[in-house]
Amino acid sequence: MKKLLIAAFAVTLAFSACKDDKDDATPATPGQTGSAALTGKDWRMTANTYVISGSGSDDGTTDLFAEKEACEKDDLTRFNDDKTMTEKAGATKCDPSDPDSKPGGTWELMNNNTKLKVTDGNDPIIFDIVTLNETTLTIKSIDTDAGVTSTINASFTKN
């Protein structure tokens, strides 16, 4: 359970940055899937929740996206062709001295494009891909430990 809570915060960090650059990606072809749908564009997080059940008094949903500062909600993530990620600041920087972009870890599609492995630091996080197309990325990670189920949900929109 502790590992999944850390993962929830890692998702928030791995998929966020601080300043907007114009989208220089070529538009996605309708019907693209897999890495063709994921790469070459900036993704903006639109939702991020952490749900816990089976623990008793700690059960419930935490809206991690709502807890973000306004200057973090417009941050972008780019999945590069070389399997690296770049975090880009949105239009509003939290600190004007923050860089426009920075490395954001690595990524890998797995199991016939049904799972997304994100590594930012030491421990990789593997997400089930709920939706991946040219405009939407929705991922979920479920972990059960000692009867307690923790779920991370995150949604992104092509910027």
C-alpha positions in Angstrom: 0.0 0.0 0.0 2.8 2.4 0.9 4.4 1.6 -2.5 1.3 2.6 -4.3 0.9 5.8 -2.4 4.5 6.7 -3.4 3.5 5.7 -7.0 0.6 8.1 -6.9 2.9 11.0 -6.1 5.4 9.8 -8.6 2.7 9.9 -11.3 2.0 13.5 -10.3 5.7 14.3 -10.6 6.5 12.2 -13.6 3.7 13.7 -15.6 4.2 17.4 -14.7 6.7 20.2 -15.3 6.6 24.1 -15.4 6.5 26.1 -18.8 4.7 25.8 -22.2 6.5 25.6 -25.5 4.5 25.7 -28.7 3.5 22.2 -29.8 6.0 21.4 -32.6 4.7 17.9 -33.1 3.0 16.8 -36.3 -0.7 16.1 -35.8 -1.6 12.5 -35.1 -3.2 10.5 -37.8 -6.7 9.4 -36.8 -6.8 5.9 -35.5 -3.2 5.9 -34.3 -2.4 3.6 -31.4 0.5 2.5 -29.3 3.7 4.5 -29.5 2.5 6.4 -32.6 -0.4 7.8 -30.5 1.8 8.4 -27.5 4.9 10.1 -28.9 5.5 13.4 -30.7 3.0 15.5 -28.7 2.7 17.2 -25.3 0.2 15.6 -22.8 -1.5 17.7 -20.1 -2.8 16.0 -17.0 -6.6 16.6 -16.5 -7.3 14.2 -13.6 -5.4 12.2 -11.0 -7.0 10.3 -8.1 -5.8 7.9 -5.5 -8.5 5.5 -4.2 -8.1 3.2 -1.2 -10.5 0.5 0.0 -10.5 -2.2 2.6 -8.5 -0.3 5.2 -11.4 0.9 7.2 -11.2 4.6 8.3 -8.7 5.4 5.6 -11.0 4.3 2.7 -11.9 6.9 0.2 -10.8 8.9 -2.8 -8.1 11.6 -2.8 -8.2 14.0 -5.8 -4.5 14.6 -6.3 -5.1 16.8 -9.3 -7.3 19.2 -7.3 -4.5 19.5 -4.7 -2.0 20.7 -7.3 -1.2 24.4 -7.4 -2.6 26.2 -10.4 0.9 26.7 -11.8 1.3 22.9 -11.9 -2.0 22.1 -13.6 -0.8 23.3 -17.0 2.5 21.4 -17.0 3.2 19.0 -19.9 4.8 15.6 -20.5 6.3 14.6 -23.8 7.0 10.9 -24.5 10.0 11.0 -26.8 10.8 8.4 -29.6 13.9 7.4 -27.7 11.8 6.1 -24.8 12.7 9.1 -22.6 10.2 11.6 -21.2 10.5 15.4 -21.0 8.7 17.5 -18.5 7.7 20.9 -19.8 6.5 23.9 -17.8 3.1 25.2 -18.7 2.2 28.8 -19.4 2.3 29.6 -15.7 5.6 28.7 -13.9 5.5 28.2 -10.2 8.9 29.8 -10.0 10.1 32.1 -12.9 13.6 30.6 -12.5 12.4 27.1 -13.1 13.7 25.6 -16.4 11.3 25.4 -19.4 11.9 21.7 -19.6 13.8 18.9 -17.9 14.3 15.2 -18.2 11.4 13.2 -16.8 12.5 9.6 -16.7 11.9 6.8 -19.2 8.8 4.9 -20.6 8.0 1.7 -22.3 4.8 0.2 -23.8 4.4 -3.4 -22.8 2.0 -6.4 -23.3 0.8 -5.4 -26.8 0.3 -1.8 -25.8 -1.9 -2.6 -22.8 0.6 -1.5 -20.2 2.8 1.6 -19.7 5.9 1.3 -17.7 7.2 4.6 -16.3 10.6 4.9 -14.6 11.5 8.1 -12.8 14.0 7.3 -10.2 14.7 3.7 -8.9 11.3 1.9 -9.0 9.3 1.5 -12.2 5.6 1.9 -12.1 3.5 -0.2 -14.5 0.1 1.1 -15.4 -2.8 -0.5 -17.2 -3.7 1.6 -20.3 -7.4 2.3 -20.2 -7.4 4.6 -23.2 -4.6 5.6 -25.6 -5.4 7.3 -28.8 -4.3 10.5 -30.6 -6.0 12.8 -28.1 -6.4 10.9 -24.8 -4.3 8.9 -22.4 -5.9 7.3 -19.4 -3.9 5.0 -17.1 -4.7 3.0 -13.9 -2.6 1.1 -11.4 -4.2 -1.3 -8.9 -2.4 -2.8 -6.0 -3.8 -5.1 -3.2 -1.8 -5.7 -0.1 -3.1 -7.4 3.1 -6.7 -6.9 1.9 -6.3 -3.2 1.2 -6.7 -2.1 -2.5 -5.1 1.1 -3.7 -5.8 2.5 -7.2 -4.2 5.3 -9.0 -6.1 6.8 -11.9 -4.6 9.5 -14.2 -6.0 11.1 -17.4 -4.2 13.2 -19.9 -5.2 15.2 -22.9 -3.1 16.1 -26.0 -2.2 19.7 -25.6 
